[in-house]
Amino acid sequence: EDVEELVGKEVYIDADNLPEMSVEEDGYAALVGWTVLTPGEDEETIIEVGEISDFMDIPNNPCIEVDTINGAVIIPLHEDFIISLDPEYQEIIMSIPEGLL
């Protein structure tokens, strides 16, 4: 009976009350909300690609969906593309193959 009162209604929760997700404990799904960066043409430049909006756990080919200024793109989350992960700043630096952006 108590649940029937909530059916069809929106329920909100304060983001501060959600548990912290970590890549070590929760896997790559924890990357949603992180910023994707890629090296520029010179080694000192870092370019912001966009924010990860989704993780797709496709067997043998996990991918992330990244919201960029040109729209959403899907990037394979292959370990050869990952340069570094920074949990403190929630940033992932990736070497993204040409043609994916």
C-alpha angles and dihedrals in degrees: 000000000000092000092053089067090063100042110119094008128113116250122200131195128192110250089226089066095056117100116254113254122215132191090230094055104026102031125225093327085079089069093076106117094025122123119246116218130182132194116261127225092282120049094245097057122087118190123206109230099181146268125307107244100174144011119216114199097205110172110260091355114061112185139188127216111222125196106221132175087262095050136273120329131185116226125187110242095222118160090232089063096049113091098172145341121216110193093180093061094024093235132140121196112208136180097225116200116243114267097033095092 
